[in-house]
Amino acid sequence: MLPSVVLKKKREQSVKRYHPWIFSGAIHSIKEPIKEGDLVEVYDYDGNFLAIGHFQPDTICIRILSFKKEPIDVNFFVKKFKLCYDLRKTLFSNFNETNVFRLVHGEGDFLPGLIIDYYNGLLVIQCHSAGMFHLMDIIVEALNIVFNEKNIAIYNKSSSTLPHKYQEVNKIDGFLFNTCQNPIEVKENNIPFLIDFVNGQKTGFFIDQRENRKLLSIYCHNKKVANLFGYTGAFSVYAAINGAKKVITVDSSNKALNLAEKNYQINNLNNIENVEMDVMDFFKANSDNYDIVILDPPAFAKHYIHKQKALIAYKQINSKAMKMLNKGGLLFTFSCSQAISSSDLKQAIYSAAIKENKSLRLLHSLHQPPDHPVNIFHPEGEYLKGFVIQIE
């Protein structure tokens, strides 16, 4: 029997609407001693079963894995992973062209707290909850069953994504099954990239920008392109391959830019310049104009309490980017902050345009790709948003 948690009166409605989170303020009582990461059964005030989930002593108190009574075991994860893998095989029918994608996207794949990215046979796991970390052995076993233990390696990279208190005792990352070289070479839309899954941001690559990089390709011929917050240069590679006459990649990380240089080399590109500089300093130092500017900053607001400061920052960087653009130029601008809505970002761009006295045309509204699905009952999962704006 699992420990049980009872909700306050009339606080079960969100669970009945299949939202995967239960907040601490909804808890009436905890009937047995519970540790962080334990599986618990959730009941309404009248004793009716609602769900099974992972307990965490935080604002988000329970992350729901199932809305029915069932064992959370290897078979549970095998079923979930098969559904995930079947979708990705449909999306990427030719692994010779694209062999990098998100296999499991947390709440979007009904597995809150779990991210798994696929890199040409390597599975990189990031647990965002102690509960998922506790189930690591089961997760690895289930992955081996789904992939038939053939030509895969599994790497744990959870030390930076676990809850802060839990990180202190669980800082060991490393291979859990087989090994492979780092960086690993992958293909995205038939373009090779090197991915540093050990030291890179997130699991090593911004997989969620794949479709937006492809969109950039159609606009690049004979254009000057500035890729700001460029990381390991993926947008830059797409631009150069598709006929840009000049490309710069601006990032403050020397390590990221060194890998970016290797990505240029394996694609035989020699028209991309790396600029190691904080983007705000680059805005001050830059005197050149460009036909396309890409703004893909880190999350300025990881929590809603930081939203107003983030909106000021988005307005500021979009304003400065507009100044760099030639008439008729394109701004690819993004936010990966969950706390910032598409409307919020659009308002920040609107405010920047007013400040700079620019007329704009909205050409594309952008979002995360289908291997980063959004659970319809969990709108918070729609984190990536962006626009392609033409400056007049």
C-alpha positions in Angstrom: 0.0 0.0 0.0 1.2 3.5 -0.9 1.0 6.4 1.6 -2.1 8.5 1.1 -2.6 12.2 0.8 -6.1 13.8 1.3 -7.1 17.0 -0.3 -9.1 19.8 1.2 -12.8 20.1 0.5 -13.6 21.2 -3.1 -9.8 21.2 -4.1 -10.1 18.1 -6.3 -11.5 19.8 -9.3 -8.1 20.4 -11.1 -7.3 16.8 -10.6 -10.6 15.8 -12.1 -9.7 18.0 -15.1 -6.5 15.9 -15.4 -4.0 18.7 -14.5 -0.8 16.8 -13.5 0.1 19.1 -10.6 -1.3 19.4 -7.0 -0.1 22.4 -5.1 0.7 22.3 -1.4 -2.2 24.7 -0.5 -4.7 22.0 -1.6 -3.4 19.4 0.9 -5.6 18.6 3.9 -3.7 15.8 5.5 -0.9 13.3 5.0 -1.8 10.0 6.7 1.6 8.3 6.8 5.2 9.6 7.0 6.2 10.5 3.5 9.7 11.3 2.2 10.6 13.5 -0.8 10.2 11.4 -4.0 7.8 8.8 -2.5 4.9 7.6 -4.6 1.5 8.5 -2.9 -2.1 7.9 -3.6 -4.3 11.0 -3.6 -7.9 11.1 -2.3 -10.5 13.8 -2.1 -11.9 14.9 1.2 -14.6 12.3 1.1 -12.2 9.4 0.6 -12.5 8.9 -3.2 -9.4 7.9 -5.0 -8.1 10.5 -7.5 -4.5 9.7 -8.6 -1.0 8.4 -8.0 1.9 10.7 -8.0 5.3 11.7 -6.7 5.5 13.7 -3.5 7.7 16.7 -3.1 7.8 19.1 -0.1 7.5 22.2 -2.3 4.9 24.5 -3.9 4.2 21.8 -6.5 3.6 19.1 -4.0 2.5 16.1 -6.1 3.2 15.4 -9.8 0.7 12.9 -11.1 1.7 9.8 -13.0 -1.7 8.1 -13.2 -5.3 8.9 -12.6 -6.1 5.2 -12.0 -4.9 2.7 -9.5 -2.1 0.8 -11.1 1.5 -0.2 -10.2 4.2 2.3 -11.2 6.6 -0.4 -12.4 8.6 -1.4 -15.4 5.5 -2.3 -17.4 4.0 1.1 -16.7 7.1 2.8 -18.2 7.4 0.4 -21.1 3.9 1.3 -22.2 4.6 5.0 -21.8 8.0 4.8 -23.6 6.5 2.8 -26.5 3.9 5.5 -27.1 6.6 8.1 -27.0 8.9 6.3 -29.4 6.1 5.4 -31.8 5.2 9.1 -32.1 8.8 10.0 -32.8 9.3 7.3 -35.4 6.3 8.8 -37.2 7.7 12.3 -36.9 11.2 11.3 -38.0 10.6 8.4 -40.4 14.2 8.7 -41.8 16.8 8.5 -39.0 19.5 9.0 -41.7 18.3 12.6 -42.0 17.3 13.4 -38.4 18.5 11.3 -35.5 18.2 13.9 -32.7 14.9 14.5 -31.0 13.1 14.6 -27.6 11.9 11.1 -26.7 10.1 12.1 -23.4 8.8 15.6 -22.7 7.6 15.6 -19.1 4.0 16.5 -18.7 3.6 16.6 -22.5 4.1 12.9 -22.5 2.3 12.3 -19.2 5.5 11.7 -17.3 6.0 14.8 -15.1 9.5 15.3 -14.0 11.2 13.3 -16.7 13.1 14.5 -19.8 14.8 12.1 -22.2 16.6 13.3 -25.4 17.8 10.9 -28.1 21.1 11.7 -29.8 21.9 9.1 -32.5 21.5 6.1 -30.2 22.4 7.9 -27.0 19.6 8.6 -24.5 20.3 11.4 -22.1 18.0 11.5 -19.0 17.2 14.5 -16.9 15.1 14.0 -13.8 13.4 17.2 -12.6 11.9 15.5 -9.5 13.3 13.2 -6.7 10.5 10.8 -7.5 11.7 10.2 -11.1 15.3 9.9 -9.8 14.3 7.2 -7.4 12.9 5.2 -10.3 16.0 5.5 -12.4 16.8 1.7 -12.4 13.2 1.0 -13.6 13.4 3.8 -16.3 16.7 2.3 -17.6 15.2 -1.2 -17.7 12.1 0.0 -19.5 14.2 1.9 -22.1 16.3 -1.2 -22.8 13.1 -3.2 -23.4 11.6 -0.6 -25.8 14.9 -0.2 -27.7 15.7 -4.0 -27.4 19.1 -3.2 -25.9 20.5 -2.6 -29.4 22.9 0.1 -30.2 22.0 2.5 -27.4 23.8 4.1 -24.5 22.0 5.8 -21.6 23.5 8.8 -19.7 22.2 10.4 -16.5 22.5 14.2 -16.5 20.2 15.0 -13.6 22.5 16.7 -11.1 21.6 20.2 -12.2 17.8 19.6 -12.7 16.9 17.9 -9.5 15.3 20.0 -6.7 17.9 22.2 -5.0 17.9 20.4 -1.6 18.1 17.0 -3.3 21.0 18.1 -5.5 23.3 18.2 -2.5 23.3 14.4 -2.2 22.9 13.4 -5.8 25.5 15.1 -7.9 26.8 12.1 -9.8 26.1 12.1 -13.5 27.4 9.4 -15.8 26.6 6.5 -18.1 23.9 4.0 -16.8 24.1 1.6 -19.8 26.9 1.3 -22.4 29.1 4.3 -23.3 29.8 6.5 -26.3 32.1 9.3 -27.3 31.6 12.9 -26.2 30.9 15.0 -28.2 28.6 12.8 -30.2 27.8 13.5 -33.9 24.2 13.7 -34.9 22.2 14.8 -37.9 19.3 17.3 -38.0 17.6 17.8 -41.4 20.6 16.0 -42.9 23.0 18.6 -41.3 25.7 17.2 -39.0 26.3 18.6 -35.5 28.5 17.7 -32.6 26.8 17.6 -29.2 28.6 17.9 -25.9 26.0 16.1 -23.7 28.3 16.1 -20.7 29.1 19.8 -20.4 26.6 21.5 -22.7 23.5 23.4 -21.6 20.3 21.3 -20.9 21.1 17.9 -22.5 23.6 19.4 -24.9 21.6 20.8 -27.8 18.5 23.1 -28.2 16.5 20.4 -30.0 13.3 22.5 -29.7 14.5 25.0 -32.3 14.8 22.4 -35.1 11.8 23.6 -37.1 12.6 27.3 -36.6 16.2 26.7 -37.9 14.7 25.1 -41.0 12.4 28.1 -41.4 15.4 30.4 -41.2 16.9 28.6 -44.2 14.5 30.0 -46.7 15.4 33.6 -45.9 19.2 33.5 -45.8 20.4 33.6 -49.4 22.9 36.4 -49.9 22.0 37.9 -46.5 24.1 39.1 -43.5 23.1 37.3 -40.4 23.7 37.9 -36.7 23.0 35.0 -34.4 22.9 36.4 -30.9 23.0 34.1 -27.8 24.3 31.7 -30.5 25.5 28.9 -28.2 27.1 26.2 -30.5 26.1 27.9 -33.7 23.2 25.8 -35.0 21.3 28.7 -36.4 24.5 30.0 -37.9 25.2 26.7 -39.7 21.7 26.7 -41.2 22.2 30.2 -42.4 25.6 29.6 -44.0 24.6 26.4 -45.6 21.7 28.2 -47.2 23.6 30.9 -48.9 24.2 33.7 -46.3 27.1 35.8 -47.4 28.2 36.6 -43.9 27.3 35.1 -40.5 28.4 36.0 -37.0 27.7 33.9 -33.8 27.7 35.9 -30.6 28.0 34.2 -27.2 29.8 34.8 -23.9 30.9 31.1 -23.6 34.3 30.2 -25.0 33.5 26.5 -24.6 30.3 26.8 -26.6 32.0 28.8 -29.3 34.8 26.3 -29.6 32.2 23.6 -30.3 30.5 25.9 -32.7 33.8 26.2 -34.6 33.9 22.4 -34.9 30.3 22.4 -36.2 31.4 24.8 -38.9 34.3 22.6 -39.8 32.4 19.4 -40.2 30.0 21.3 -42.5 32.9 22.8 -44.5 31.9 26.4 -43.7 34.3 29.2 -43.7 32.0 32.3 -43.7 31.0 32.3 -40.0 32.7 34.5 -37.4 32.6 33.8 -33.7 32.3 36.8 -31.3 33.0 35.9 -27.7 31.1 38.6 -25.9 28.1 39.2 -23.7 25.3 40.2 -26.0 24.5 43.4 -24.1 28.2 44.4 -24.6 28.0 43.4 -28.2 25.0 45.8 -28.7 27.2 48.6 -27.4 30.2 47.7 -29.5 28.5 46.8 -32.8 28.4 49.4 -35.6 27.3 47.0 -38.4 23.9 46.4 -39.9 22.4 43.0 -40.7 19.6 41.6 -42.9 18.6 39.0 -40.3 19.1 39.0 -36.5 18.3 36.0 -34.4 17.5 36.5 -30.7 17.3 33.3 -28.7 18.2 34.3 -25.1 18.1 32.1 -22.0 15.0 32.1 -19.9 14.7 35.6 -18.4 11.9 34.4 -16.1 12.0 30.9 -14.7 9.3 31.9 -12.2 6.2 34.1 -12.4 7.6 36.4 -9.7 10.3 37.5 -12.2 7.9 38.2 -15.0 7.9 42.0 -15.0 11.7 42.2 -15.0 11.8 39.7 -17.8 9.4 41.7 -19.9 11.7 44.8 -19.5 14.7 42.7 -20.6 12.8 41.3 -23.7 11.8 44.9 -24.7 15.4 46.0 -24.3 17.1 43.4 -26.4 14.4 43.5 -29.1 14.8 47.3 -29.2 18.6 47.0 -29.6 18.2 44.2 -32.3 15.8 46.4 -34.3 18.5 49.1 -34.5 20.9 46.6 -36.1 18.6 45.6 -38.9 18.5 47.0 -42.4 15.2 48.2 -43.8 13.2 45.2 -44.7 15.3 43.0 -42.4 14.0 40.1 -40.4 14.1 39.6 -36.6 13.7 36.0 -35.4 13.0 36.6 -31.7 12.2 34.0 -29.0 11.4 33.4 -25.4 11.8 30.1 -23.7 10.4 31.4 -20.4 7.4 29.4 -19.2 6.2 32.5 -17.3 6.1 34.6 -20.5 3.1 34.0 -22.8 3.1 34.6 -26.5 1.0 37.7 -25.9 3.5 38.9 -23.4 6.4 38.6 -25.9 4.4 40.3 -28.6 3.7 43.2 -26.3 7.4 43.5 -25.5 8.2 43.6 -29.2 5.4 46.1 -29.8 6.8 48.4 -27.0 10.3 48.1 -28.5 8.9 49.1 -32.0 7.2 52.2 -30.5 10.5 53.1 -28.8 12.5 52.8 -32.0 9.8 54.3 -34.2 9.7 51.1 -36.4 6.9 49.7 -38.4 6.7 45.9 -38.2 5.1 43.1 -40.1 4.5 39.7 -38.4 5.4 36.9 -40.8 5.4 33.8 -38.6 4.3 32.8 -35.1 6.7 30.1 -33.8 6.5 27.5 -31.1 8.0 24.2 -29.9 7.9 21.2 -32.3 5.7 18.1 -31.9 8.4 16.0 -30.2 8.0 18.6 -27.4 4.2 18.1 -27.1 1.9 20.1 -24.8 -0.6 18.2 -22.6 -3.9 20.0 -23.3 -4.7 19.8 -19.6 -1.3 21.5 -18.7 -1.0 24.7 -20.7 2.0 25.7 -18.7 3.9 23.2 -20.9 3.8 25.6 -23.8 7.1 27.3 -23.0 8.8 28.1 -26.3 7.3 31.0 -28.4 8.7 33.3 -31.0 8.0 35.5 -34.0 9.5 36.4 -37.3 9.2 40.1 -37.7 10.0 42.2 -40.7 11.3 45.7 -40.0 10.2 48.6 -42.3 
